[in-house]
């Protein structure tokens, strides 16, 4: 009799656990909708090191201590990098590194916003851009900002507020600029 009671209790316990497990069958869409309604990310990556390749060649690397994936947003899916980001873009011989304390990257528009101690270094030309906020349009490979900046090249140091430039820091447009500039044009007195 004791043996039968013991078996009966175990059977009831297994049955209860099975009922609980099979009653919790949410669809993937229901889970995503729940996460969106609570403003929760669909995924979290810690100490991420992501390599992008094109035709077997490495084109860029992303290194971050923490990434939140909000790709479950239907209107504006994005990724958030609350503890900073380091991006290394490799185009042929050129290599550009982008570093910042915080970043948002919108996957539909391919626009990224990088904030806090932003540094962009072109290792080939030995040029460096420093600012507090940077917008990066990955469609046009262009940087822009309305914040104060310092652009240092081998010949010049430019200070200003607001700028636009190509991703490799060439062909820049500096707004409200001051600094030491070297030019190859000659001026004649007339």
C-alpha positions as CSV (number, residue, x, y, z in Angstrom):
1,X,0.0,0.0,0.0
2,X,2.8,2.4,0.8
3,X,4.4,1.6,-2.5
4,X,1.2,2.4,-4.4
5,X,0.8,5.7,-2.5
6,X,4.4,6.7,-3.3
7,X,3.9,5.8,-7.0
8,X,0.6,7.7,-7.1
9,X,2.1,10.9,-5.5
10,X,5.0,10.8,-8.1
11,X,2.5,10.3,-10.9
12,X,0.4,13.2,-9.8
13,X,3.5,15.4,-9.5
14,X,4.7,14.5,-13.0
15,X,1.2,15.1,-14.4
16,X,1.1,18.6,-12.8
17,X,4.5,19.6,-14.1
18,X,3.5,18.4,-17.6
19,X,0.3,20.4,-17.5
20,X,2.1,23.5,-16.5
21,X,4.7,23.1,-19.2
22,X,2.3,22.5,-22.0
23,X,-0.1,25.3,-20.9
24,X,2.6,27.9,-21.4
25,X,2.7,27.9,-25.2
26,X,3.0,31.5,-26.4
27,X,3.8,32.1,-30.0
28,X,6.9,34.0,-31.0
29,X,4.7,36.9,-32.1
30,X,3.1,37.1,-28.6
31,X,6.5,37.1,-26.9
32,X,7.8,39.9,-29.2
33,X,4.6,42.0,-28.7
34,X,5.0,41.6,-24.9
35,X,8.6,42.7,-25.1
36,X,7.7,45.7,-27.2
37,X,4.9,46.7,-24.9
38,X,7.3,46.6,-21.9
39,X,10.0,48.4,-23.9
40,X,12.3,45.4,-23.4
41,X,15.0,44.3,-25.9
42,X,14.5,41.1,-27.8
43,X,18.2,40.2,-27.1
44,X,21.2,41.2,-25.1
45,X,24.8,40.6,-26.0
46,X,27.7,41.0,-23.5
47,X,31.3,41.5,-24.6
48,X,30.3,41.2,-28.3
49,X,32.9,41.0,-31.0
50,X,31.1,40.9,-34.4
51,X,32.9,40.6,-37.7
52,X,31.3,41.6,-41.0
53,X,32.5,40.0,-44.2
54,X,31.9,40.6,-47.9
55,X,33.1,38.0,-50.4
56,X,35.3,36.4,-47.7
57,X,37.1,39.6,-46.8
58,X,36.6,41.4,-43.5
59,X,35.0,44.8,-44.0
60,X,34.3,45.8,-40.5
61,X,34.4,44.8,-36.8
62,X,32.2,45.9,-33.9
63,X,33.4,45.6,-30.3
64,X,31.1,46.4,-27.4
65,X,30.7,45.4,-23.8
66,X,26.9,45.5,-24.0
67,X,24.4,45.6,-26.8
68,X,20.6,45.7,-26.6
69,X,18.7,44.4,-29.7
70,X,15.4,46.2,-30.2
71,X,14.9,44.8,-33.7
72,X,11.3,43.8,-32.6
73,X,10.2,47.4,-33.1
74,X,8.1,47.5,-36.3
75,X,8.4,51.3,-36.9
76,X,12.0,52.0,-35.9
77,X,14.1,48.9,-35.1
78,X,17.4,49.7,-33.5
79,X,20.4,48.5,-31.5
80,X,21.6,50.3,-28.4
81,X,25.2,50.3,-27.1
82,X,24.9,51.8,-23.6
83,X,28.4,51.1,-22.4
84,X,30.3,52.2,-25.5
85,X,31.3,50.9,-28.9
86,X,34.3,50.5,-31.1
87,X,33.9,50.1,-34.9
88,X,36.7,49.3,-37.2
89,X,36.0,49.8,-40.9
90,X,38.4,48.3,-43.4
91,X,38.2,49.4,-47.1
92,X,41.2,48.2,-49.0
93,X,44.3,49.8,-47.5
94,X,42.2,52.3,-45.5
95,X,41.2,51.6,-42.0
96,X,39.0,53.9,-39.9
97,X,38.2,53.4,-36.2
98,X,35.2,55.0,-34.5
99,X,35.0,55.0,-30.7
100,X,32.2,56.4,-28.5
101,X,30.7,56.1,-25.0
102,X,27.1,55.4,-26.2
103,X,25.5,54.6,-29.5
104,X,22.2,53.9,-31.2
105,X,22.0,52.3,-34.6
106,X,18.8,52.3,-36.6
107,X,18.6,49.3,-39.0
108,X,15.9,50.7,-41.4
109,X,17.6,54.0,-42.1
110,X,21.2,52.9,-41.5
111,X,21.8,56.1,-39.4
112,X,23.8,55.7,-36.2
113,X,24.2,58.3,-33.4
114,X,27.4,58.0,-31.4
115,X,27.8,60.2,-28.2
116,X,30.3,61.0,-25.5
117,X,34.0,61.2,-26.2
118,X,33.6,60.3,-29.9
119,X,36.9,59.8,-31.7
120,X,37.3,58.9,-35.4
121,X,40.8,57.9,-36.6
122,X,41.8,57.4,-40.2
123,X,44.9,55.2,-39.7
124,X,46.1,55.7,-43.3
125,X,46.0,59.5,-43.4
126,X,46.8,59.8,-39.7
127,X,43.8,62.2,-39.2
128,X,41.6,62.3,-36.2
129,X,38.2,63.8,-35.4
130,X,37.1,64.4,-31.8
131,X,33.6,65.5,-30.8
132,X,30.8,64.9,-28.3
133,X,28.1,63.7,-30.8
134,X,28.4,62.2,-34.3
135,X,25.7,61.0,-36.8
136,X,26.8,58.5,-39.3
137,X,24.8,57.8,-42.5
138,X,26.0,54.4,-43.6
139,X,24.1,54.7,-46.9
140,X,26.2,57.7,-48.0
141,X,29.3,56.9,-45.8
142,X,29.1,60.4,-44.4
143,X,29.5,61.9,-40.8
144,X,27.9,65.0,-39.6
145,X,27.4,66.9,-36.3
146,X,26.4,70.3,-35.0
147,X,28.5,69.9,-31.9
148,X,32.0,71.4,-31.2
149,X,34.8,69.4,-32.9
150,X,38.5,69.1,-33.4
151,X,39.9,67.7,-36.7
152,X,43.6,67.0,-36.7
153,X,45.5,66.1,-39.8
154,X,49.3,65.9,-40.4
155,X,49.3,69.6,-41.6
156,X,46.2,71.2,-39.9
157,X,44.3,71.4,-36.7
158,X,40.7,72.7,-37.2
159,X,38.4,73.7,-34.4
160,X,34.7,74.5,-34.9
161,X,31.1,73.9,-34.3
162,X,29.3,71.8,-36.8
163,X,30.9,69.8,-39.7
164,X,30.3,67.2,-42.4
165,X,32.8,64.8,-43.9
166,X,33.3,61.6,-45.7
167,X,33.7,58.4,-43.6
168,X,37.5,58.5,-44.1
169,X,37.6,62.1,-42.8
170,X,38.4,63.5,-46.3
171,X,36.5,66.2,-48.1
172,X,35.2,67.9,-45.0
173,X,33.0,70.9,-44.6
174,X,33.7,72.7,-41.3
175,X,31.2,75.2,-39.9
176,X,32.3,78.1,-37.6
177,X,35.9,77.0,-38.0
178,X,39.1,78.3,-36.5
179,X,42.6,76.9,-36.3
180,X,45.8,76.6,-38.1
181,X,45.3,75.7,-41.8
182,X,47.9,75.1,-44.5
183,X,47.0,75.8,-48.1
184,X,48.7,75.1,-51.3
185,X,47.2,78.2,-53.0
186,X,49.3,81.3,-53.6
187,X,47.9,84.8,-53.2
188,X,49.3,87.7,-55.1
189,X,49.0,91.4,-54.2
190,X,47.5,93.4,-56.9
